[in-house]
Amino acid sequence: MTVFAWPVRVYYEDTDHGGVVYNANYLKFMERSRTEWLRSKGLEQDELIERHRLIFAVRSAALEFIRGARFNDYLQVTAEPVEASRLKLVFVQRVFRGEPGDGELLCEGRVQVVSLNADSLQPWRMPRPIFEEIIA
């Protein structure tokens, strides 16, 4: 499994009164990166629900804020799966100002996502073909 990066531009609506990105918005940026990571693997969340009754939900998230992003900053948000089973995925996610590797690390987190049945919202194993696509 490799590191995926998704670009994000900071808009005025993302900032607080001090002009710095509001802390909860880093979770939104990370969510977008994970969604685009899935999309890059040919998996659309609405199709997973309709065809397989499968949804993903965040079970836990731990973030460390290192530096603040500001209005109009160009960010790269990574999604790196570090643990995978048919019931859960664990990601290390980082937000950089600029490009990953060359950019300034602003926030780092570990996010656990679980696989649920869309109807019961109970833990549910991903179908094997979907899991195999995810870990490819």
N, CA, C and O of each residue as an XYZ file, in Angstrom:
544
protein
N       0.851     -1.173      0.000
C       0.000      0.000      0.000
C       0.897      1.237      0.000
O       1.888      1.301      0.727
N       0.537      2.203     -0.817
C       1.379      3.380     -0.989
C       0.701      4.631     -0.425
O      -0.468      4.615     -0.042
N       1.475      5.706     -0.390
C       0.969      6.989      0.094
C       0.242      7.689     -1.049
O       0.778      7.836     -2.147
N      -0.972      8.111     -0.775
C      -1.790      8.855     -1.721
C      -1.811     10.306     -1.255
O      -1.889     10.562     -0.054
N      -1.744     11.258     -2.180
C      -1.804     12.675     -1.811
C      -2.888     13.371     -2.624
O      -3.053     13.113     -3.816
N      -3.628     14.264     -1.951
C      -4.717     15.002     -2.581
C      -4.523     16.490     -2.293
O      -4.299     16.867     -1.143
N      -4.605     17.346     -3.324
C      -4.420     18.782     -3.111
C      -5.662     19.454     -2.538
O      -6.790     19.109     -2.892
N      -5.440     20.404     -1.660
C      -6.528     21.187     -1.061
C      -6.079     22.646     -1.010
O      -4.949     22.941     -0.621
N      -6.944     23.529     -1.393
C      -6.699     24.969     -1.249
C      -7.489     25.429     -0.033
O      -8.644     25.040      0.140
N      -6.878     26.250      0.809
C      -7.568     26.772      1.986
C      -8.418     27.965      1.557
O      -7.908     28.942      1.007
N      -9.716     27.869      1.815
C     -10.641     28.952      1.536
C     -10.921     29.739      2.812
O     -10.656     29.269      3.918
N     -11.450     30.923      2.642
C     -11.763     31.782      3.772
C     -12.667     31.046      4.777
O     -12.493     31.181      5.988
N     -13.625     30.273      4.268
C     -14.564     29.555      5.132
C     -13.881     28.501      6.009
O     -14.459     28.059      7.002
N     -12.661     28.097      5.655
C     -11.923     27.096      6.426
C     -11.218     27.688      7.641
O     -10.718     26.949      8.490
N     -11.176     29.003      7.728
C     -10.371     29.651      8.765
C     -11.226     30.162      9.922
O     -12.436     30.354      9.799
N     -10.549     30.374     11.044
C     -11.215     30.927     12.225
C     -11.012     32.444     12.256
O     -10.497     33.030     11.304
N     -11.414     33.056     13.338
C     -11.315     34.511     13.480
C      -9.870     35.008     13.365
O      -9.632     36.146     12.958
N      -8.920     34.161     13.721
C      -7.505     34.534     13.646
C      -6.883     34.324     12.276
O      -5.699     34.600     12.081
N      -7.683     33.832     11.312
C      -7.169     33.625      9.962
C      -6.414     32.321      9.779
O      -5.742     32.124      8.767
N      -6.522     31.422     10.762
C      -5.846     30.130     10.726
C      -6.902     29.055     10.489
O      -8.041     29.199     10.932
N      -6.534     27.978      9.792
C      -7.493     26.899      9.555
C      -8.001     26.374     10.892
O      -7.214     26.021     11.771
N      -9.316     26.327     11.037
C      -9.970     25.815     12.236
C      -9.650     24.336     12.381
O      -9.682     23.599     11.397
N      -9.343     23.893     13.595
C      -8.826     22.540     13.818
C      -9.710     21.431     13.244
O      -9.176     20.469     12.691
N     -11.018     21.523     13.350
C     -11.903     20.464     12.849
C     -11.821     20.316     11.334
O     -12.138     19.255     10.797
N     -11.402     21.362     10.649
C     -11.332     21.286      9.192
C     -10.217     20.365      8.707
O     -10.273     19.880      7.577
N      -9.213     20.117      9.531
C      -8.189     19.149      9.140
C      -8.813     17.761      8.987
O      -8.415     16.992      8.112
N      -9.789     17.442      9.836
C     -10.495     16.167      9.686
C     -11.270     16.121      8.371
O     -11.335     15.079      7.718
N     -11.853     17.250      7.987
C     -12.552     17.306      6.694
C     -11.580     17.101      5.541
O     -11.875     16.371      4.595
N     -10.416     17.747      5.622
C      -9.413     17.575      4.570
C      -8.983     16.113      4.473
O      -8.822     15.581      3.375
N      -8.797     15.467      5.621
C      -8.387     14.060      5.637
C      -9.473     13.159      5.073
O      -9.183     12.196      4.363
N     -10.721     13.471      5.388
C     -11.848     12.710      4.837
C     -11.853     12.791      3.318
O     -12.049     11.778      2.646
N     -11.643     13.975      2.771
C     -11.602     14.137      1.316
C     -10.474     13.324      0.706
O     -10.647     12.709     -0.346
N      -9.324     13.319      1.357
C      -8.196     12.558      0.844
C      -8.500     11.061      0.827
O      -8.175     10.378     -0.144
N      -9.118     10.544      1.890
C      -9.473      9.120      1.909
C     -10.512      8.801      0.843
O     -10.446      7.747      0.210
N     -11.474      9.703      0.637
C     -12.481      9.498     -0.402
C     -11.834      9.448     -1.777
O     -12.172      8.591     -2.595
N     -10.910     10.359     -2.034
C     -10.231     10.374     -3.329
C      -9.292      9.179     -3.483
O      -9.078      8.696     -4.594
N      -8.736      8.704     -2.377
C      -7.922      7.484     -2.406
C      -8.782      6.306     -2.874
O      -8.372      5.534     -3.741
N      -9.981      6.177     -2.289
C     -10.907      5.120     -2.722
C     -11.248      5.279     -4.203
O     -11.239      4.306     -4.957
N     -11.545      6.504     -4.610
C     -11.899      6.785     -5.996
C     -10.751      6.407     -6.939
O     -10.983      5.902     -8.037
N      -9.507      6.657     -6.498
C      -8.347      6.315     -7.334
C      -8.228      4.811     -7.546
O      -7.558      4.358     -8.474
N      -8.885      4.039     -6.678
C      -8.896      2.588     -6.800
C     -10.143      2.095     -7.542
O     -10.403      0.893     -7.603
N     -10.906      3.028     -8.100
C     -12.096      2.668     -8.860
C     -13.318      2.389     -8.007
O     -14.278      1.776     -8.474
N     -13.289      2.837     -6.756
C     -14.398      2.577     -5.837
C     -15.096      3.877     -5.468
O     -14.482      4.790     -4.916
N     -16.385      3.950     -5.776
C     -17.202      5.110     -5.439
C     -18.082      4.746     -4.247
O     -18.708      3.686     -4.237
N     -18.131      5.614     -3.249
C     -18.865      5.286     -2.031
C     -20.354      5.102     -2.266
O     -20.966      4.242     -1.633
N     -20.958      5.883     -3.157
C     -22.390      5.702     -3.413
C     -22.662      4.350     -4.069
O     -23.694      3.732     -3.804
N     -21.749      3.884     -4.922
C     -21.920      2.571     -5.544
C     -21.706      1.445     -4.530
O     -22.374      0.413     -4.597
N     -20.776      1.643     -3.593
C     -20.570      0.631     -2.553
C     -21.837      0.455     -1.714
O     -22.178     -0.658     -1.315
N     -22.526      1.561     -1.453
C     -23.774      1.478     -0.693
C     -24.856      0.777     -1.524
O     -25.504     -0.155     -1.048
N     -25.043      1.226     -2.747
C     -26.119      0.699     -3.574
C     -25.924     -0.776     -3.926
O     -26.864     -1.566     -3.843
N     -24.710     -1.142     -4.317
C     -24.464     -2.510     -4.792
C     -24.127     -3.503     -3.686
O     -24.466     -4.682     -3.786
N     -23.467     -3.035     -2.639
C     -22.951     -3.961     -1.632
C     -23.457     -3.678     -0.219
O     -23.139     -4.418      0.712
N     -24.246     -2.604     -0.050
C     -24.748     -2.201      1.278
C     -23.588     -1.933      2.236
O     -23.693     -2.202      3.432
N     -22.498     -1.410      1.717
C     -21.265     -1.198      2.463
C     -20.996      0.290      2.653
O     -21.028      1.062      1.695
N     -20.732      0.684      3.890
C     -20.294      2.047      4.181
C     -19.065      1.979      5.085
O     -18.803      0.970      5.739
N     -18.332      3.070      5.099
C     -17.182      3.213      5.980
C     -17.467      4.335      6.973
O     -18.033      5.367      6.611
N     -17.076      4.127      8.214
C     -17.270      5.141      9.243
C     -15.993      5.269     10.063
O     -15.311      4.281     10.339
N     -15.684      6.498     10.444
C     -14.521      6.720     11.299
C     -14.842      6.205     12.695
O     -15.856      6.573     13.290
N     -13.974      5.358     13.203
C     -14.129      4.822     14.570
C     -13.299      5.632     15.547
O     -13.724      5.890     16.673
N     -12.107      6.034     15.108
C     -11.258      6.837     15.987
C     -10.333      7.697     15.141
O      -9.988      7.356     14.010
N      -9.944      8.818     15.726
C      -9.003      9.726     15.070
C      -8.181     10.420     16.150
O      -8.718     10.907     17.145
N      -6.894     10.455     15.939
C      -5.985     11.165     16.845
C      -5.112     12.065     15.987
O      -4.424     11.597     15.080
N      -5.145     13.370     16.280
C      -4.397     14.337     15.477
C      -3.387     15.084     16.330
O      -3.602     15.339     17.515
N      -2.283     15.423     15.689
C      -1.304     16.306     16.304
C      -1.155     17.516     15.398
O      -0.811     17.392     14.222
N      -1.417     18.684     15.962
C      -1.318     19.924     15.202
C       0.076     20.504     15.416
O       0.496     20.741     16.549
N       0.779     20.726     14.325
C       2.176     21.161     14.400
C       2.312     22.638     14.056
O       2.949     23.396     14.787
N       1.719     23.038     12.955
C       1.714     24.436     12.523
C       0.365     24.725     11.883
O      -0.310     23.809     11.414
N      -0.024     25.970     11.861
C      -1.310     26.339     11.283
C      -1.224     26.676      9.812
O      -0.270     27.306      9.355
N      -2.234     26.248      9.080
C      -2.394     26.668      7.685
C      -3.215     27.949      7.679
O      -3.989     28.205      8.601
N      -3.043     28.745      6.642
C      -3.737     30.021      6.530
C      -4.494     30.121      5.207
O      -4.306     29.322      4.290
N      -5.349     31.125      5.147
C      -6.131     31.387      3.943
C      -5.250     31.352      2.701
O      -4.170     31.942      2.678
N      -5.719     30.657      1.671
C      -5.134     30.553      0.345
C      -3.887     29.675      0.285
O      -3.258     29.580     -0.769
N      -3.514     29.027      1.399
C      -2.401     28.076      1.342
C      -2.778     26.919      0.425
O      -3.936     26.510      0.349
N      -1.767     26.404     -0.268
C      -1.910     25.199     -1.075
C      -1.417     24.036     -0.228
O      -0.255     24.008      0.179
N      -2.305     23.071      0.040
C      -1.975     21.947      0.902
C      -2.010     20.643      0.113
O      -2.688     20.526     -0.908
N      -1.269     19.681      0.611
C      -1.354     18.306      0.131
C      -1.728     17.458      1.353
O      -1.079     17.536      2.397
N      -2.771     16.657      1.208
C      -3.250     15.827      2.302
C      -3.040     14.370      1.901
O      -3.579     13.911      0.894
N      -2.255     13.648      2.696
C      -1.940     12.276      2.345
C      -2.870     11.294      3.055
O      -3.455     11.597      4.095
N      -2.983     10.129      2.469
C      -3.703      9.001      3.063
C      -2.826      7.776      2.828
O      -2.636      7.338      1.694
N      -2.301      7.240      3.909
C      -1.436      6.065      3.818
C      -2.020      4.942      4.670
O      -1.943      4.988      5.898
N      -2.608      3.928      4.017
C      -3.114      2.803      4.793
C      -1.943      2.033      5.398
O      -1.020      1.633      4.688
N      -1.988      1.829      6.712
C      -0.900      1.134      7.393
C      -1.366     -0.188      7.998
O      -0.551     -0.998      8.440
N      -2.665     -0.398      8.014
C      -3.230     -1.638      8.527
C      -4.546     -1.869      7.802
O      -5.333     -0.939      7.621
N      -4.787     -3.111      7.386
C      -6.019     -3.387      6.649
C      -6.523     -4.786      6.953
O      -5.764     -5.755      6.967
N      -7.817     -4.864      7.194
C      -8.513     -6.149      7.286
C      -9.871     -5.930      6.630
O     -10.195     -4.814      6.224
N     -10.650     -6.973      6.528
C     -11.966     -6.826      5.910
C     -12.940     -6.067      6.798
O     -14.038     -5.727      6.357
N     -12.553     -5.792      8.058
C     -13.404     -5.032      8.975
C     -12.911     -3.615      9.244
O     -13.704     -2.754      9.625
N     -11.624     -3.357      9.054
C     -11.138     -2.012      9.369
C      -9.930     -1.656      8.531
O      -9.203     -2.516      8.034
N      -9.745     -0.350      8.394
C      -8.575      0.236      7.745
C      -8.014      1.277      8.697
O      -8.767      2.046      9.295
N      -6.710      1.305      8.837
C      -6.051      2.322      9.647
C      -5.154      3.122      8.720
O      -4.355      2.566      7.967
N      -5.301      4.431      8.789
C      -4.533      5.348      7.950
C      -3.645      6.236      8.811
O      -4.040      6.666      9.895
N      -2.452      6.501      8.319
C      -1.660      7.620      8.805
C      -1.892      8.709      7.774
O      -1.720      8.494      6.575
N      -2.283      9.879      8.254
C      -2.566     10.982      7.345
C      -1.784     12.208      7.771
O      -1.638     12.496      8.959
N      -1.283     12.925      6.772
C      -0.491     14.121      7.026
C      -0.978     15.253      6.126
O      -1.415     15.030      4.997
N      -0.891     16.458      6.651
C      -1.229     17.650      5.886
C       0.051     18.473      5.761
O       0.673     18.838      6.758
N       0.425     18.753      4.520
C       1.620     19.534      4.220
C       1.235     20.844      3.553
O       0.281     20.900      2.778
N       1.979     21.889      3.859
C       1.897     23.109      3.052
C       2.919     22.880      1.944
O       4.113     22.740      2.209
N       2.444     22.844      0.709
C       3.324     22.502     -0.410
C       3.258     21.015     -0.684
O       2.264     20.363     -0.365
N       4.301     20.481     -1.266
C       4.318     19.085     -1.686
C       4.810     18.159     -0.571
O       5.693     18.536      0.200
N       4.239     16.939     -0.480
C       4.748     15.979      0.506
C       6.234     15.725      0.261
O       6.677     15.638     -0.884
N       6.975     15.611      1.314
C       8.409     15.397      1.188
C       9.189     16.696      1.139
O      10.230     16.829      1.782
N       8.681     17.662      0.370
C       9.326     18.969      0.257
C       8.612     20.028      1.073
O       9.191     21.064      1.401
N       7.361     19.771      1.400
C       6.543     20.771      2.078
C       6.722     20.753      3.583
O       7.446     19.929      4.143
N       6.048     21.677      4.207
C       6.100     21.830      5.660
C       4.966     21.028      6.284
O       3.804     21.228      5.932
N       5.284     20.132      7.198
C       4.278     19.323      7.867
C       3.491     20.191      8.840
O       4.066     20.834      9.717
N       2.157     20.202      8.674
C       1.287     21.022      9.508
C       0.501     20.197     10.520
O       0.283     20.630     11.652
N       0.079     19.012     10.105
C      -0.776     18.181     10.954
C      -0.534     16.725     10.588
O      -0.304     16.386      9.427
N      -0.594     15.872     11.611
C      -0.412     14.441     11.396
C      -1.444     13.699     12.221
O      -1.722     14.070     13.361
N      -2.010     12.655     11.647
C      -3.030     11.923     12.375
C      -3.058     10.453     12.049
O      -2.478      9.991     11.067
N      -3.744      9.740     12.899
C      -3.988      8.308     12.700
C      -5.506      8.140     12.776
O      -6.132      8.498     13.774
N      -6.082      7.595     11.718
C      -7.535      7.467     11.615
C      -7.898      6.009     11.353
O      -7.385      5.382     10.427
N      -8.792      5.485     12.188
C      -9.282      4.127     11.988
C     -10.686      4.207     11.398
O     -11.561      4.899     11.920
N     -10.878      3.487     10.304
C     -12.157      3.447      9.603
C     -12.668      2.013      9.656
O     -11.911      1.072      9.417
N     -13.953      1.843      9.969
C     -14.538      0.504     10.027
C     -15.545      0.312      8.899
O     -16.129      1.266      8.385
N     -15.721     -0.928      8.542
C     -16.657     -1.339      7.500
C     -17.988     -1.689      8.177
O     -18.026     -2.491      9.109
N     -19.079     -1.076      7.695
C     -20.400     -1.292      8.292
C     -21.423     -1.682      7.233
O     -21.287     -1.344      6.058
N     -22.440     -2.394      7.672
C     -23.596     -2.653      6.829
C     -24.417     -1.363      6.778
O     -24.715     -0.779      7.820
N     -24.774     -0.926      5.603
C     -25.473      0.349      5.431
C     -26.856      0.357      6.071
O     -27.362      1.422      6.424
N     -27.467     -0.796      6.226
C     -28.818     -0.857      6.789
C     -28.804     -0.935      8.313
O     -29.552     -0.220      8.981
N     -27.960     -1.796      8.857
C     -27.954     -2.011     10.304
C     -26.930     -1.151     11.040
O     -27.016     -0.985     12.257
N     -25.969     -0.606     10.309
C     -24.842      0.147     10.879
C     -24.016     -0.710     11.844
O     -23.377     -0.195     12.762
N     -24.043     -2.010     11.620
C     -23.253     -2.953     12.408
C     -21.979     -3.309     11.641
O     -21.957     -3.241     10.412
N     -20.914     -3.690     12.360
C     -19.689     -4.120     11.677
C     -20.004     -5.208     10.646
O     -20.808     -6.109     10.886
N     -19.343     -5.091      9.493
C     -19.644     -5.992      8.382
C     -18.401     -6.136      7.535
O     -17.804     -5.138      7.132
N     -18.011     -7.341      7.267
C     -16.804     -7.576      6.462
C     -17.009     -7.095      5.024
O     -18.046     -7.330      4.404
N     -15.985     -6.418      4.526
C     -16.011     -6.024      3.119
C     -16.020     -7.279      2.254
O     -15.367     -8.266      2.593
N     -16.743     -7.254      1.154
C     -16.638     -8.381      0.220
C     -15.173     -8.527     -0.223
O     -14.479     -7.535     -0.444
N     -14.727     -9.757     -0.345
C     -13.321    -10.028     -0.666
C     -12.832     -9.273     -1.914
O     -11.731     -8.725     -1.867
N     -13.584     -9.212     -3.028
C     -13.076     -8.485     -4.196
C     -12.823     -6.992     -3.912
O     -11.871     -6.412     -4.435
N     -13.668     -6.385     -3.093
C     -13.470     -4.976     -2.736
C     -12.236     -4.837     -1.851
O     -11.424     -3.935     -2.058
N     -12.092     -5.711     -0.879
C     -10.913     -5.672     -0.012
C      -9.640     -5.853     -0.827
O      -8.655     -5.149     -0.603
N      -9.652     -6.782     -1.763
C      -8.465     -7.025     -2.591
C      -8.139     -5.810     -3.448
O      -6.967     -5.513     -3.679
N      -9.160     -5.107     -3.920
C      -8.925     -3.868     -4.680
C      -8.319     -2.790     -3.790
O      -7.436     -2.046     -4.216
N      -8.791     -2.713     -2.574
C      -8.296     -1.697     -1.633
C      -6.834     -1.911     -1.294
O      -6.063     -0.952     -1.237
N      -6.443     -3.156     -1.069
C      -5.056     -3.381     -0.648
C      -4.091     -3.503     -1.819
O      -2.881     -3.591     -1.610
N      -4.603     -3.510     -3.045
C      -3.732     -3.636     -4.234
C      -2.836     -2.423     -4.394
O      -2.044     -2.360     -5.334
